[in-house]
């Protein structure tokens, strides 16, 4: 019998993924086999400018996400990001940062994710601030010369490959957005209900078989 595993598909700067962060971390902290994939959701024509409606949409959604998950969006985020006249929500640099540490395992990738979430949703750091992302990588123990690879075609290609794999998996189960959590058993892939653990990540089961499929 094939060993079951979980795949967590996320985007660092997605508000719902930030809301699900405690559940993500609880999943990785179990003894289950876990893979994480950065979706690279906000890119090119899909990188919205906050002043063109995205910011207002986020501000309207924040109370719902906070109430459901317990995750708090700071005033710095609301003022510097959601209400900004110039801010663009982009995933390219965070996807590359995730790709850079991906091979070191989900714990490493999610430690970086947590640091970037704190900077973005807590301190109001722009998703396009390359230097802040480079500094975050270095703070997580990545060698400076490696961290400076952010923005290179090679790293962009690696990030795109992970995102494309995530996209294919999501399409296979009919998922339209992130966060998405999948259960894999051999060639069988199902989407599982991670939302039931919002606000109570301590109830996340250690065994993938115990997750309820959608």
Buried (B, 14 or more C-beta within 10 A) or exposed (E): EEEBBBBBBBBBBBBBBBBBBBBBBBBBBBEBEBBBBBBBBBBEEEBBBBBEEBBEEBBEBBEEBBEBBEBBBBEBBBEBBBBBEEBBBBBBBBBBBBBBBBEBBBBBBBBBBBBBBBBBBBEBBBBBBBEBBBBBBBEBEBEEEBBBBBEEEEBBEBBBEBBEBBBEBBEEBEBEEBBBBBBBBEEEBBBBEBBEBBBEBEEBBEEBEEBEEB
